[in-house]
Amino acid sequence: MEELIRKDFPEVVEFEILVTRGETMDEITLQVEFPEAKGAESFKDFSGPLREKLKTKTNLRFRIEQAAPGALPRYTLKAKRFKDLRKETGNG
């Protein structure tokens, strides 16, 4: 994920992956942060290609959400970017 995002989407300052339990299946959300907030149309133009690239590379569906500038923690370890919240959001 790190390599894909940093190589193909350099405008992303920071990102975080959240896995939650949905009603029928698990859901994966990729929160992305930019230097400045993108408008709704600009974010839509960005998130579509990112979602498709992730689907192609991982065969998983991601919901893409924009985080406010400075909202995400700064990570030094890749594994910390992935948060499994299924136990908190369901019967997991």
SVG drawing of the C-alpha trace seen along z (x, -y; Angstrom):
<svg xmlns="http://www.w3.org/2000/svg" viewBox="-26 -24 36 37">
<polyline fill="none" stroke="black" stroke-width="0.4" points="0.0,0.0 2.7,-2.4 4.6,-2.0 1.4,-2.2 0.1,-5.4 3.5,-7.1 4.4,-6.3 1.1,-6.9 -0.6,-9.5 2.2,-11.7 -0.2,-14.4 -1.2,-12.2 0.6,-13.5 -0.6,-10.7 -3.0,-7.8 -4.5,-5.2 -6.4,-2.0 -9.4,-1.0 -11.2,2.3 -14.6,2.5 -17.4,5.0 -20.3,4.1 -23.8,5.6 -22.9,8.4 -19.2,8.2 -16.1,6.4 -15.5,2.9 -12.1,1.3 -11.7,-2.5 -8.7,-4.3 -8.4,-7.8 -6.2,-10.1 -4.8,-13.5 -3.6,-16.2 -1.6,-19.4 -4.9,-21.4 -8.5,-20.2 -9.8,-19.3 -13.2,-20.4 -15.9,-17.7 -15.4,-17.6 -11.6,-17.6 -11.7,-14.8 -14.1,-12.8 -11.7,-13.2 -8.9,-11.9 -10.7,-9.1 -12.0,-7.3 -8.6,-6.5 -7.2,-5.6 -10.1,-3.3 -9.7,-1.6 -5.9,-1.2 -6.4,0.4 -9.1,2.7 -6.7,3.8 -3.7,4.3 -5.5,5.9 -8.7,7.3 -10.5,5.5 -13.0,2.7 -12.0,-0.4 -14.1,-3.3 -11.9,-6.4 -12.4,-9.3 -10.7,-12.6 -9.1,-13.5 -8.6,-17.1 -5.0,-18.4 -3.1,-17.4 -5.8,-15.0 -4.0,-11.7 -1.2,-10.5 2.3,-10.6 3.6,-7.0 7.1,-5.7 6.1,-2.0 4.0,-0.8 2.1,1.7 0.7,-1.0 -1.2,-2.5 -3.5,0.5 -6.2,0.5 -8.5,3.5 -11.6,2.2 -13.8,5.3 -13.9,6.3 -15.1,2.8 -17.8,2.6 -19.4,6.0 -19.4,9.6 -15.7,10.2"/>
</svg>
